[in-house]
């Protein structure tokens, strides 16, 4: 398991570069409960698509709070159809 720095897209790219050719999944939270901030989801999705990495989005704290229909930040940022795995309450 590898970690990239919180909301640091350069760190994410470096991690994915190191693992080029390896099946990879990037996990992010919909709302980071310690600070209440959101991930840079659009940028994360674009980077993961470039590196063919799957995305796991934990919507536990963002469902019913974000998005026109309350489906979370995937809906809020217009990328829910580009997320591979979503965990919601």
ChimeraX attribute file (.defattr): number of C-alpha atoms within 10 A of each C-alpha:
attribute: neighborCount
match mode: 1-to-1
recipient: residues
	/A:1	4
	/A:2	9
	/A:3	10
	/A:4	15
	/A:5	10
	/A:6	12
	/A:7	16
	/A:8	12
	/A:9	15
	/A:10	12
	/A:11	14
	/A:12	20
	/A:13	17
	/A:14	11
	/A:15	15
	/A:16	23
	/A:17	12
	/A:18	10
	/A:19	14
	/A:20	12
	/A:21	11
	/A:22	12
	/A:23	10
	/A:24	17
	/A:25	16
	/A:26	17
	/A:27	15
	/A:28	20
	/A:29	20
	/A:30	26
	/A:31	22
	/A:32	17
	/A:33	12
	/A:34	6
	/A:35	7
	/A:36	11
	/A:37	12
	/A:38	15
	/A:39	18
	/A:40	15
	/A:41	22
	/A:42	16
	/A:43	12
	/A:44	20
	/A:45	20
	/A:46	13
	/A:47	17
	/A:48	20
	/A:49	14
	/A:50	11
	/A:51	18
	/A:52	16
	/A:53	20
	/A:54	18
	/A:55	20
	/A:56	16
	/A:57	24
	/A:58	21
	/A:59	23
	/A:60	17
	/A:61	18
	/A:62	24
	/A:63	21
	/A:64	16
	/A:65	15
	/A:66	19
	/A:67	16
	/A:68	11
	/A:69	11
	/A:70	14
	/A:71	17
	/A:72	25
	/A:73	28
	/A:74	24
	/A:75	16
	/A:76	17
	/A:77	13
	/A:78	12
	/A:79	14
	/A:80	19
	/A:81	8
	/A:82	14
	/A:83	16
	/A:84	12
	/A:85	14
	/A:86	18
	/A:87	12
	/A:88	15
	/A:89	9
